[in-house]
């Protein structure tokens, strides 16, 4: 007789995190891009005394690159 063994819970969790990792990375890249380019924009604002222009440009650049990464990741998983 063949016994029906269940996989341990940690294997199920590992599989779930492995499948969710690319989607979780989208949020990290989006937040990281906005913060990083916002900081760079703030640096140039202080350097050139162009107060809101640099930080606004940096935040929009970070957001745009985050959206680009999101589309790239979603297209990759659409192919699979």
C-alpha positions as CSV (number, residue, x, y, z in Angstrom):
1,X,0.0,0.0,0.0
2,X,1.2,3.5,-0.8
3,X,1.1,6.0,1.9
4,X,-0.2,9.5,1.1
5,X,2.5,11.8,2.6
6,X,1.9,15.5,2.9
7,X,4.8,17.8,2.1
8,X,6.1,19.7,5.1
9,X,4.7,23.2,5.6
10,X,8.0,24.9,5.1
11,X,8.2,23.5,1.5
12,X,4.8,25.0,0.8
13,X,5.9,28.3,2.2
14,X,9.1,28.3,0.2
15,X,7.1,27.6,-3.0
16,X,4.7,30.4,-2.2
17,X,7.4,32.9,-1.6
18,X,9.3,31.7,-4.7
19,X,6.2,32.4,-6.8
20,X,5.4,35.7,-5.1
21,X,9.0,37.1,-5.1
22,X,8.8,38.9,-8.5
23,X,5.6,40.6,-7.6
24,X,7.0,41.7,-4.2
25,X,10.1,43.1,-6.0
26,X,7.8,45.4,-8.0
27,X,6.9,47.3,-4.8
28,X,10.4,47.5,-3.6
29,X,11.7,48.8,-6.9
30,X,8.9,51.3,-7.1
31,X,9.5,52.6,-3.6
32,X,13.2,52.5,-3.9
33,X,13.3,54.3,-7.2
34,X,11.1,57.1,-6.0
35,X,13.1,57.5,-2.8
36,X,16.5,57.3,-4.6
37,X,15.7,59.7,-7.5
38,X,13.8,62.0,-5.1
39,X,17.0,62.2,-3.0
40,X,19.1,62.9,-6.0
41,X,16.6,65.6,-7.1
42,X,16.8,67.1,-3.6
43,X,20.6,67.1,-3.9
44,X,20.5,69.0,-7.1
45,X,17.9,71.4,-5.8
46,X,20.2,72.4,-2.9
47,X,23.2,72.6,-5.2
48,X,21.6,74.7,-7.9
49,X,19.0,76.5,-5.7
50,X,16.1,75.3,-7.9
51,X,13.9,74.3,-5.1
52,X,11.0,72.1,-6.2
53,X,12.1,71.4,-9.7
54,X,14.7,68.7,-9.0
55,X,12.8,66.7,-6.4
56,X,9.7,66.7,-8.6
57,X,11.7,65.6,-11.6
58,X,13.4,62.9,-9.5
59,X,10.2,61.5,-8.1
60,X,8.5,61.3,-11.5
61,X,11.6,59.7,-12.9
62,X,11.7,57.1,-10.2
63,X,8.0,56.4,-10.6
64,X,8.4,56.1,-14.4
65,X,11.3,53.6,-14.0
66,X,9.3,51.7,-11.4
67,X,6.4,51.4,-13.9
68,X,8.7,50.3,-16.6
69,X,10.1,47.6,-14.3
70,X,6.5,46.5,-13.4
71,X,5.6,46.1,-17.1
72,X,8.8,44.2,-17.7
73,X,8.2,41.7,-14.9
74,X,4.5,41.2,-15.8
75,X,5.4,40.6,-19.4
76,X,8.0,38.0,-18.4
77,X,5.4,36.1,-16.3
78,X,2.8,36.4,-19.0
79,X,5.2,34.4,-21.3
80,X,5.6,31.6,-18.8
